[in-house]
Amino acid sequence: MDIRAFQRQWATHTRGEVMERRIRLLLFGCLVVLATGAAFFVRSPEVSISVTEITDNPSEFAAHNIAVRGVVENESLDKVERGFWLGDNDAVIYVDYGATTLSDAFAEGRTILVRGVLEQRDSGWVLAAEEIQVGCPSKYEAEVKE
């Protein structure tokens, strides 16, 4: 084998490795883009629902993961049954927080956001809480301009 044939063979082999590496990097890049896109579709931003919207048509929200904003009704917290009443100006709904815990910031009269599943039980419609967020009402409600 002469030197030129060896150089041609080596150059072809090197180009093949470079192409293979580029293809692998391209495939990896596509995979990262697809995974990122899938993450956005799986966890789309949720819109919070008012208590009145739920009580007006509970069957529409039944057995779905929902986020509900409202005010914890005064003197409604039952630490034995692990529940409380969540309300707005027009309606109330019972929240069962047995599957989660309450933060130190939780208090009656505070605006909260409850994520959970709406269930129909013997006692009526109950929001089975999976997460409870306590915070400033502006986080959950649109700003009202006068």
C-alpha positions in Angstrom: 0.0 0.0 0.0 1.5 3.3 -1.0 1.3 6.4 1.2 -1.3 8.2 -1.0 -3.8 5.3 -0.7 -3.2 5.2 3.1 -3.8 9.0 3.3 -7.0 8.7 1.3 -8.3 5.9 3.4 -7.4 7.8 6.6 -9.0 11.0 5.4 -12.3 9.2 4.4 -12.3 7.4 7.8 -11.9 10.7 9.6 -14.6 12.4 7.6 -16.9 9.5 8.4 -16.2 9.9 12.1 -16.8 13.6 11.9 -20.2 13.1 10.1 -21.2 10.4 12.7 -20.4 12.7 15.5 -22.4 15.6 13.9 -25.3 13.3 13.4 -25.2 12.2 17.0 -25.0 15.8 18.2 -27.9 16.8 15.9 -30.1 13.9 17.2 -29.2 14.8 20.8 -30.2 18.4 20.1 -33.5 17.4 18.6 -34.2 15.2 21.6 -33.5 18.1 24.0 -35.8 20.4 22.0 -38.6 17.7 22.0 -38.3 17.1 25.7 -38.4 20.8 26.5 -41.5 21.2 24.3 -43.2 18.2 25.9 -42.6 19.7 29.3 -44.5 22.9 28.4 -47.4 20.9 27.0 -47.6 18.6 30.0 -47.5 21.3 32.6 -49.5 24.1 31.0 -50.2 27.1 33.1 -53.4 26.7 35.0 -56.1 29.3 35.5 -57.7 29.5 38.9 -61.4 29.1 39.2 -63.7 30.9 41.6 -65.8 29.0 44.1 -69.0 30.4 42.4 -67.9 29.0 39.1 -67.6 25.5 40.7 -70.9 25.7 42.6 -72.8 26.9 39.5 -71.8 23.8 37.5 -69.9 21.3 39.7 -70.3 18.4 37.2 -68.2 20.3 34.7 -65.2 20.2 37.1 -65.8 16.8 38.7 -62.9 14.4 38.8 -60.5 17.0 37.2 -57.4 18.6 38.7 -58.4 22.2 39.3 -57.1 25.3 41.1 -59.6 27.2 43.1 -59.1 30.6 44.7 -61.1 31.8 47.6 -61.2 33.0 51.2 -61.1 30.6 54.2 -64.4 31.1 55.9 -64.2 32.3 59.6 -64.7 29.6 62.2 -64.8 26.9 59.6 -61.4 25.1 60.2 -62.0 21.6 61.6 -58.6 20.1 62.5 -60.2 16.8 63.5 -61.9 16.2 60.2 -59.1 18.0 58.4 -61.3 20.3 56.4 -62.6 23.9 56.1 -65.0 26.0 54.0 -63.6 28.0 51.1 -65.8 30.9 49.8 -66.1 34.0 47.8 -68.9 36.6 47.8 -71.6 34.3 46.6 -70.8 30.6 47.4 -68.8 28.2 49.6 -67.3 24.8 49.1 -65.9 22.3 51.6 -62.2 21.5 51.3 -60.8 18.3 52.6 -57.1 18.8 53.3 -56.4 15.3 54.6 -53.9 14.6 51.8 -51.8 17.7 52.5 -50.7 19.9 55.3 -51.4 23.5 56.2 -48.6 26.0 56.3 -48.0 28.3 59.3 -49.3 31.2 57.2 -52.7 29.5 56.8 -55.5 31.4 58.7 -59.2 31.9 58.5 -60.1 35.0 56.5 -57.1 34.7 54.2 -57.2 34.3 50.5 -55.7 31.0 49.4 -55.3 28.9 46.3 -56.3 25.2 46.5 -55.2 22.6 43.9 -57.1 19.4 44.0 -59.8 17.2 42.6 -63.5 18.0 42.9 -65.4 14.9 44.2 -69.0 14.2 44.9 -69.5 12.5 48.3 -72.5 11.6 50.4 -72.2 15.1 52.1 -72.1 16.9 48.7 -69.4 18.3 46.5 -65.9 18.3 48.2 -62.6 19.7 47.0 -60.0 17.1 47.9 -56.9 19.3 48.3 -53.5 18.2 47.0 -51.8 21.5 47.5 -52.7 24.7 49.4 -50.9 28.0 48.7 -51.3 30.9 51.0 -50.3 34.3 49.8 -51.2 37.7 48.6 -54.7 37.9 46.9 -53.1 39.7 43.9 -51.4 36.5 43.0 -54.7 34.8 42.3 -57.1 37.5 41.2 -57.0 40.0 38.3 -56.4 43.6 39.3 -59.7 45.5 39.3 -59.4 49.1 38.0 -62.0 51.6 39.1 
